[in-house]
């Protein structure tokens, strides 16, 4: 209640300085509206401490790895084919006769 009295006093003082005096009831309504407006406003401030990222261990799919290794050895057998990049169990980037290609290996989920 002491807080609302301060706000009422400030509103009445400002109105008087502006040459537009207000009654106490008007000042109370304005003070209550100001308090209600402050309640609705959320103060979103970024936290000072950084969030911890969960470290998730990556599972290696043995079937995918086997297929991927077979594709790599197949591509390496051709003298004209150079593997430029091999991403872990997902893609092989290669060049064949001066042109770039990507072989992508995707494992699909079983249908329900």
Secondary structure as UniProt FT lines:
FT   HELIX           2..17
FT   TURN            18..19
FT   HELIX           24..40
FT   HELIX           62..77
FT   TURN            79..80
FT   STRAND          81..86
FT   TURN            88..89
FT   STRAND          91..96
FT   TURN            97..98
FT   STRAND          99..104
//
